[in-house]
């Protein structure tokens, strides 16, 4: 699309445990009961998969050696930030995010997860059944989560 420059480049990780449940965290900065999968921005010069591993570790404490990539979503996915919060987020510079998403297997145990990181983003975490993801996320990201479920359906 020609308007990609309006979107912050980012990554996300759908992390599966041995029971094929997905890691979700409850955002610290959201008053609603909003849960999301780990995601974040790509730093200048950084490649998407290493950025995804970095974001995952920053948000969950999960070391990259405990994560195995299963698949990447065939398309980059985007979401728009609602106007009501767009001016507060990223200084109003971006309309939303354009993201690369990865499906990954968690090779560790729950003891390897520590959301009390140096810059915590989550207040709580849990493992959720994949089909519940669109109902857990904030409304403006629901279509993106539905597309992730379709894109990764063969692996879930």
C-alpha positions in Angstrom: 0.0 0.0 0.0 1.1 3.5 -0.7 0.3 4.8 2.8 2.6 2.4 4.7 4.7 5.4 5.8 1.8 6.3 8.1 2.2 3.1 10.1 4.8 2.3 12.7 6.7 -0.9 11.8 6.2 -3.6 14.3 6.3 -7.3 15.1 4.2 -9.7 17.2 4.5 -13.2 18.5 1.8 -15.8 19.0 3.5 -18.0 21.5 2.2 -21.5 22.0 2.8 -23.7 25.0 2.8 -27.5 25.0 -1.0 -27.6 25.2 -1.3 -25.2 22.2 -2.6 -22.4 24.3 -1.4 -18.8 23.5 0.4 -16.4 25.9 -1.5 -13.2 26.6 -0.7 -10.4 29.0 -3.1 -7.9 30.5 -1.8 -4.4 29.6 -0.8 -2.2 32.5 -2.0 1.0 30.8 -5.5 -0.2 29.9 -8.4 0.2 32.3 -10.4 -2.4 30.4 -9.9 -6.1 30.7 -7.7 -6.1 27.6 -5.3 -8.9 27.0 -2.8 -9.1 24.1 0.0 -11.1 22.7 3.5 -9.7 22.9 4.2 -7.1 20.2 6.3 -4.0 19.7 8.2 -1.8 17.3 11.2 -2.6 15.1 14.3 -0.6 15.8 16.2 1.1 13.0 18.3 -1.5 11.2 16.7 -4.5 13.0 15.2 -7.5 11.2 11.7 -8.6 12.1 12.4 -12.0 13.7 15.2 -10.7 16.0 12.9 -7.8 16.9 10.1 -10.2 17.8 12.5 -12.2 20.1 13.7 -8.9 21.7 10.2 -7.7 22.3 9.1 -11.1 23.7 12.0 -11.0 26.1 11.4 -7.4 27.1 7.7 -8.0 27.8 7.8 -11.6 29.3 11.3 -12.3 30.4 11.4 -15.3 28.1 14.9 -15.8 26.7 15.3 -16.3 22.9 16.7 -19.8 23.4 13.4 -20.9 24.8 11.5 -20.0 21.6 11.3 -21.8 18.3 9.8 -20.2 15.3 7.0 -22.3 13.7 5.8 -20.0 11.0 5.5 -16.4 9.9 2.2 -14.9 8.7 2.2 -14.7 4.9 1.2 -11.0 5.0 2.1 -8.0 7.0 -0.9 -7.0 9.0 -2.0 -3.6 10.1 -4.3 -1.9 12.6 -5.4 1.6 13.0 -5.4 3.4 16.4 -8.7 5.0 17.3 -8.7 8.8 16.9 -9.5 9.2 20.6 -6.1 7.8 21.6 -4.0 8.4 18.4 -2.7 11.8 19.6 -1.4 10.3 22.9 0.3 7.3 21.3 3.7 7.8 19.7 3.2 11.6 19.8 0.5 11.4 17.1 3.2 10.4 14.5 1.5 7.2 13.3 -1.9 6.1 12.2 -1.4 2.6 13.5 1.0 -0.3 13.1 2.1 -2.4 10.2 3.3 -5.7 11.7 5.1 -8.9 10.9 3.7 -11.8 13.0 5.3 -15.0 14.0 3.9 -18.2 15.4 6.4 -19.7 17.9 6.7 -22.6 20.3 7.6 -22.0 23.9 10.2 -24.5 25.0 10.4 -23.5 28.6 8.2 -23.7 31.7 5.9 -21.2 33.3 8.8 -20.5 35.7 10.7 -19.0 32.8 8.1 -16.2 32.4 8.6 -13.0 34.4 6.5 -10.0 33.4 8.1 -7.9 36.1 10.7 -6.6 33.6 12.6 -3.4 33.7 9.8 -1.6 31.8 6.7 -3.8 32.5 3.9 -3.8 30.0 1.7 -6.4 31.6 0.1 -6.6 35.0 -1.0 -10.3 34.6 -0.5 -13.1 32.2 -2.2 -16.4 31.3 -2.4 -19.1 28.6 -5.6 -18.7 26.5 -7.2 -21.0 23.9 -6.5 -19.5 20.4 -10.2 -19.1 19.5 -10.7 -16.8 22.4 -8.1 -14.3 21.3 -10.3 -11.9 19.4 -12.6 -11.5 22.4 -9.6 -10.7 24.7 -8.0 -8.0 22.7 -9.1 -4.3 22.5 -11.8 -3.9 19.8 -9.6 -2.1 17.3 -7.2 -5.1 17.0 -9.9 -7.8 16.7 -9.8 -8.1 12.9 -6.0 -8.4 13.0 -6.3 -11.3 15.6 -9.0 -13.0 13.5 -6.6 -12.8 10.5 -3.8 -14.3 12.6 -6.1 -17.2 13.5 -6.9 -17.8 9.8 -3.2 -17.4 8.8 -1.9 -19.9 11.4 -4.9 -22.2 11.4 -2.9 -25.2 10.0 -0.7 -25.0 13.1 -3.2 -24.4 15.9 
